Amino acid sequence: MVSRTTLVGITSAQLAAQAAGHVVALRRRRHFDVPFLTGSPEHLVRDWLWFGTAYSAPPYLLGLEVWALGRLLRGPDDRARWVLRWLGTGLTAGYLSERCSRIRIRPGGLDPVETPVVVVGWGCAAALAVLARR
């Protein structure tokens, strides 16, 4: 089983990537764009409340992640691990389905600001999905 401090570090890095992704998405007007559902640059903040942006999850998912991080900071917690495992799984799928994320990891789509946000966020989400298991 992975140590609690490792999970705290990965979760913190993932939350930092989410915060950076939110700022980048707002400044560059990157709305969510997943198969069968697309947001609009005009309604970026409203859409973020329900669906997230191109580089950040909606606030209700971030709230769960912050809650689980707080529980892990207090001590070992199986429920927090369970929440982080499922959040990591969902966020990993979310990064895979997001068009802007896929573009930014391709060789021709590298961007000095957006690509690191995607790589860190996606990598930490995948790490949570795998390492938060008991």
TORTI-918258 format. One record per residue: residue number from 1; residue in one letter; x, y, z of N, C-alpha, C in turn. Coordinates in nm, 3 decimals, decimal comma. Layout:
     n   res       n_X       n_Y       n_Z      ca_X      ca_Y      ca_Z       c_X       c_Y       c_Z
   NUM     A         X         Y         Z         X         Y         Z         X         Y         Z
...
***
This chain:
     n   res       n_X       n_Y       n_Z      ca_X      ca_Y      ca_Z       c_X       c_Y       c_Z
     1     M     0,084    -0,117     0,000     0,000     0,000     0,000     0,089     0,124     0,000
     2     V     0,053     0,222    -0,081     0,127     0,346    -0,094     0,109     0,429     0,034
     3     S     0,214     0,499     0,073     0,206     0,576     0,196     0,109     0,693     0,183
     4     R     0,059     0,735     0,296    -0,034     0,847     0,302     0,032     0,974     0,252
     5     T     0,159     0,995     0,286     0,227     1,118     0,243     0,244     1,123     0,091
     6     T     0,261     1,009     0,029     0,269     1,004    -0,117     0,137     1,046    -0,179
     7     L     0,027     0,993    -0,125    -0,105     1,031    -0,175    -0,133     1,179    -0,152
     8     V    -0,093     1,231    -0,037    -0,111     1,374    -0,009    -0,034     1,457    -0,112
     9     G     0,088     1,417    -0,143     0,168     1,490    -0,241     0,108     1,486    -0,381
    10     I     0,063     1,369    -0,423     0,004     1,355    -0,557    -0,126     1,434    -0,565
    11     T    -0,208     1,425    -0,462    -0,334     1,498    -0,461    -0,310     1,648    -0,463
    12     S    -0,212     1,694    -0,388    -0,179     1,836    -0,387    -0,132     1,883    -0,524
    13     A    -0,049     1,804    -0,589    -0,002     1,840    -0,723    -0,117     1,840    -0,823
    14     Q    -0,208     1,745    -0,809    -0,322     1,739    -0,899    -0,412     1,861    -0,879
    15     L    -0,435     1,900    -0,755    -0,515     2,019    -0,728    -0,448     2,145    -0,780
    16     A    -0,316     2,153    -0,768    -0,243     2,268    -0,821    -0,256     2,274    -0,974
    17     A    -0,249     2,159    -1,038    -0,266     2,155    -1,184    -0,408     2,196    -1,222
    18     Q    -0,505     2,156    -1,141    -0,645     2,197    -1,167    -0,659     2,349    -1,154
    19     A    -0,599     2,407    -1,052    -0,607     2,552    -1,032    -0,539     2,625    -1,147
    20     A    -0,420     2,580    -1,185    -0,350     2,641    -1,298    -0,430     2,622    -1,427
    21     G    -0,487     2,505    -1,444    -0,569     2,478    -1,562    -0,691     2,569    -1,570
    22     H    -0,749     2,597    -1,455    -0,865     2,686    -1,453    -0,826     2,827    -1,496
    23     V    -0,715     2,876    -1,443    -0,668     3,011    -1,479    -0,634     3,017    -1,628
    24     V    -0,563     2,918    -1,678    -0,526     2,915    -1,820    -0,652     2,909    -1,907
    25     A    -0,747     2,825    -1,869    -0,870     2,812    -1,948    -0,948     2,943    -1,950
    26     L    -0,955     3,011    -1,837    -1,027     3,139    -1,835    -0,957     3,244    -1,919
    27     R    -0,826     3,253    -1,906    -0,752     3,356    -1,981    -0,751     3,329    -2,131
    28     R    -0,744     3,203    -2,169    -0,736     3,169    -2,311    -0,871     3,126    -2,368
    29     R    -0,977     3,135    -2,288    -1,113     3,103    -2,332    -1,127     2,959    -2,383
    30     R    -1,072     2,865    -2,306    -1,077     2,724    -2,344    -1,196     2,656    -2,273
    31     H    -1,304     2,643    -2,345    -1,424     2,578    -2,291    -1,411     2,426    -2,304
    32     F    -1,496     2,354    -2,233    -1,490     2,208    -2,241    -1,539     2,165    -2,379
    33     D    -1,481     2,056    -2,428    -1,517     2,003    -2,559    -1,492     1,853    -2,557
    34     V    -1,594     1,780    -2,520    -1,586     1,634    -2,514    -1,681     1,577    -2,618
    35     P    -1,666     1,451    -2,653    -1,757     1,393    -2,753    -1,904     1,412    -2,712
    36     F    -1,983     1,457    -2,804    -2,128     1,476    -2,790    -2,169     1,593    -2,701
    37     L    -2,073     1,673    -2,652    -2,107     1,785    -2,565    -1,996     1,890    -2,572
    38     T    -2,035     2,014    -2,600    -1,937     2,121    -2,613    -1,989     2,246    -2,544
    39     G    -1,899     2,314    -2,473    -1,934     2,440    -2,410    -1,913     2,556    -2,506
    40     S    -1,924     2,677    -2,454    -1,902     2,794    -2,538    -1,813     2,893    -2,465
    41     P    -1,729     2,966    -2,537    -1,642     3,064    -2,473    -1,721     3,176    -2,404
    42     E    -1,840     3,205    -2,453    -1,922     3,311    -2,393    -1,976     3,272    -2,256
    43     H    -1,992     3,145    -2,232    -2,050     3,097    -2,106    -1,950     3,011    -2,029
    44     L    -1,825     3,050    -2,032    -1,718     2,969    -1,974    -1,736     2,945    -1,824
    45     V    -1,766     3,050    -1,750    -1,781     3,035    -1,605    -1,904     2,953    -1,571
    46     R    -2,015     2,979    -1,637    -2,137     2,901    -1,612    -2,113     2,753    -1,645
    47     D    -2,051     2,727    -1,758    -2,024     2,589    -1,797    -1,927     2,522    -1,699
    48     W    -1,832     2,598    -1,646    -1,736     2,541    -1,550    -1,809     2,487    -1,428
    49     L    -1,915     2,554    -1,386    -1,988     2,510    -1,266    -2,044     2,369    -1,283
    50     W    -2,081     2,331    -1,405    -2,144     2,200    -1,427    -2,052     2,100    -1,495
    51     F    -1,968     2,147    -1,588    -1,891     2,055    -1,671    -1,740     2,073    -1,661
    52     G    -1,695     2,184    -1,605    -1,553     2,213    -1,601    -1,510     2,292    -1,722
    53     T    -1,380     2,316    -1,732    -1,325     2,383    -1,850    -1,241     2,280    -1,925
    54     A    -1,169     2,326    -2,025    -1,084     2,234    -2,100    -0,975     2,174    -2,012
    55     Y    -0,931     2,249    -1,908    -0,819     2,204    -1,826    -0,849     2,195    -1,678
    56     S    -0,975     2,204    -1,639    -1,007     2,191    -1,496    -1,145     2,127    -1,478
    57     A    -1,157     2,056    -1,369    -1,281     1,986    -1,337    -1,381     2,085    -1,276
    58     P    -1,507     2,047    -1,272    -1,607     2,133    -1,208    -1,584     2,141    -1,057
    59     P    -1,636     2,245    -0,993    -1,608     2,267    -0,850    -1,655     2,155    -0,758
    60     Y    -1,762     2,085    -0,793    -1,807     1,978    -0,704    -1,709     1,862    -0,700
    61     L    -1,636     1,838    -0,807    -1,532     1,734    -0,804    -1,409     1,783    -0,729
    62     L    -1,375     1,910    -0,748    -1,261     1,965    -0,675    -1,290     1,967    -0,525
    63     G    -1,414     1,995    -0,488    -1,453     1,993    -0,348    -1,433     1,856    -0,286
    64     L    -1,469     1,752    -0,360    -1,447     1,615    -0,311    -1,299     1,586    -0,293
    65     E    -1,220     1,634    -0,387    -1,075     1,610    -0,379    -1,014     1,683    -0,260
    66     V    -1,058     1,807    -0,236    -1,011     1,882    -0,120    -1,054     1,814     0,010
    67     W    -1,177     1,765     0,013    -1,228     1,693     0,130    -1,141     1,570     0,160
    68     A    -1,113     1,491     0,055    -1,032     1,371     0,074    -0,890     1,406     0,117
    69     L    -0,835     1,512     0,061    -0,701     1,557     0,101    -0,700     1,597     0,248
    70     G    -0,800     1,669     0,291    -0,810     1,707     0,432    -0,816     1,588     0,525
    71     R    -0,891     1,487     0,486    -0,901     1,366     0,569    -0,768     1,292     0,574
    72     L    -0,697     1,288     0,463    -0,567     1,221     0,462    -0,463     1,298     0,543
    73     L    -0,475     1,430     0,544    -0,382     1,510     0,623    -0,399     1,482     0,773
    74     R    -0,519     1,447     0,815    -0,545     1,417     0,957    -0,498     1,277     0,997
    75     G    -0,490     1,187     0,901    -0,447     1,051     0,933    -0,491     0,954     0,825
    76     P    -0,457     0,826     0,840    -0,499     0,726     0,742    -0,651     0,721     0,732
    77     D    -0,701     0,710     0,611    -0,845     0,712     0,591    -0,881     0,632     0,466
    78     D    -0,948     0,519     0,487    -0,985     0,434     0,373    -1,089     0,499     0,285
    79     R    -1,182     0,575     0,342    -1,285     0,642     0,262    -1,221     0,747     0,171
    80     A    -1,125     0,821     0,223    -1,056     0,921     0,142    -0,980     0,854     0,027
    81     R    -0,917     0,741     0,055    -0,848     0,666    -0,051    -0,946     0,622    -0,159
    82     W    -1,062     0,575    -0,116    -1,164     0,529    -0,210    -1,209     0,645    -0,299
    83     V    -1,236     0,760    -0,238    -1,278     0,878    -0,314    -1,170     0,921    -0,412
    84     L    -1,046     0,924    -0,367    -0,936     0,965    -0,456    -0,916     0,866    -0,570
    85     R    -0,934     0,738    -0,543    -0,920     0,638    -0,649    -1,024     0,661    -0,758
    86     W    -1,150     0,682    -0,719    -1,255     0,701    -0,818    -1,247     0,838    -0,885
    87     L    -1,206     0,940    -0,811    -1,184     1,070    -0,874    -1,071     1,062    -0,976
    88     G    -0,963     0,996    -0,938    -0,851     0,979    -1,030    -0,892     0,906    -1,157
    89     T    -0,973     0,803    -1,141    -1,022     0,728    -1,257    -1,108     0,817    -1,346
    90     G    -1,199     0,891    -1,285    -1,287     0,980    -1,363    -1,210     1,094    -1,429
    91     L    -1,116     1,153    -1,357    -1,038     1,262    -1,415    -0,948     1,213    -1,528
    92     T    -0,894     1,093    -1,514    -0,813     1,036    -1,621    -0,897     1,021    -1,748
    93     A    -1,017     0,968    -1,733    -1,107     0,957    -1,849    -1,145     1,094    -1,901
    94     G    -1,163     1,191    -1,812    -1,196     1,326    -1,854    -1,086     1,390    -1,937
    95     Y    -0,962     1,375    -1,893    -0,850     1,427    -1,972    -0,844     1,359    -2,109
    96     L    -0,869     1,228    -2,112    -0,866     1,155    -2,240    -0,976     1,202    -2,334
    97     S    -1,092     1,237    -2,280    -1,204     1,275    -2,366    -1,199     1,421    -2,410
    98     E    -1,125     1,503    -2,342    -1,119     1,646    -2,371    -1,033     1,673    -2,495
    99     R    -1,090     1,739    -2,593    -1,021     1,764    -2,719    -0,894     1,847    -2,701
   100     C    -0,902     1,955    -2,624    -0,784     2,041    -2,604    -0,669     1,964    -2,538
   101     S    -0,701     1,876    -2,445    -0,596     1,797    -2,379    -0,528     1,705    -2,479
   102     R    -0,605     1,641    -2,563    -0,546     1,552    -2,663    -0,459     1,629    -2,761
   103     I    -0,503     1,749    -2,798    -0,425     1,831    -2,891    -0,291     1,871    -2,828
   104     R    -0,294     1,907    -2,700    -0,174     1,959    -2,633    -0,067     1,853    -2,608
   105     I    -0,102     1,726    -2,612     0,001     1,624    -2,590     0,055     1,566    -2,721
   106     R    -0,002     1,607    -2,833     0,050     1,563    -2,962     0,176     1,643    -2,995
   107     P     0,267     1,585    -3,072     0,390     1,656    -3,106     0,366     1,792    -3,173
   108     G     0,268     1,805    -3,258     0,243     1,931    -3,324     0,164     2,031    -3,241
   109     G     0,112     1,989    -3,128     0,026     2,076    -3,050     0,086     2,123    -2,919
   110     L     0,216     2,105    -2,903     0,280     2,144    -2,778     0,271     2,295    -2,756
   111     D     0,237     2,333    -2,634     0,228     2,473    -2,596     0,304     2,488    -2,464
   112     P     0,388     2,592    -2,450     0,469     2,603    -2,328     0,389     2,624    -2,200
   113     V     0,266     2,669    -2,209     0,183     2,690    -2,091     0,083     2,576    -2,071
   114     E     0,011     2,543    -2,176    -0,098     2,446    -2,164    -0,051     2,302    -2,152
   115     T     0,052     2,264    -2,225     0,098     2,125    -2,222     0,142     2,080    -2,082
   116     P     0,224     2,159    -2,010     0,261     2,115    -1,875     0,141     2,101    -1,780
   117     V     0,043     2,188    -1,795    -0,077     2,179    -1,711    -0,149     2,047    -1,738
   118     V    -0,162     2,013    -1,865    -0,230     1,888    -1,901    -0,150     1,767    -1,855
   119     V    -0,021     1,768    -1,878     0,063     1,652    -1,842     0,063     1,628    -1,691
   120     V     0,080     1,734    -1,613     0,081     1,717    -1,467    -0,056     1,676    -1,416
   121     G    -0,161     1,741    -1,463    -0,296     1,707    -1,417    -0,335     1,565    -1,454
   122     W    -0,310     1,528    -1,577    -0,344     1,395    -1,625    -0,258     1,289    -1,556
   123     G    -0,130     1,316    -1,544    -0,041     1,219    -1,478    -0,077     1,197    -1,333
   124     C    -0,107     1,304    -1,262    -0,146     1,291    -1,120    -0,281     1,221    -1,106
   125     A    -0,373     1,248    -1,198    -0,502     1,180    -1,194    -0,484     1,030    -1,214
   126     A    -0,402     0,993    -1,311    -0,375     0,851    -1,335    -0,305     0,787    -1,215
   127     A    -0,212     0,861    -1,155    -0,143     0,809    -1,037    -0,240     0,787    -0,923
   128     L    -0,334     0,879    -0,903    -0,434     0,860    -0,797    -0,519     0,737    -0,824
   129     A    -0,558     0,719    -0,950    -0,641     0,604    -0,985    -0,571     0,472    -0,951
   130     V    -0,441     0,469    -0,969    -0,365     0,346    -0,946    -0,319     0,333    -0,801
   131     L    -0,267     0,441    -0,746    -0,200     0,432    -0,615    -0,294     0,446    -0,496
   132     A    -0,414     0,493    -0,515    -0,504     0,511    -0,400    -0,574     0,382    -0,360
   133     R    -0,546     0,274    -0,430    -0,604     0,144    -0,391    -0,545     0,098    -0,261
   134     R    -0,620     0,016    -0,189    -0,569    -0,041    -0,064    -0,471    -0,150    -0,094
***
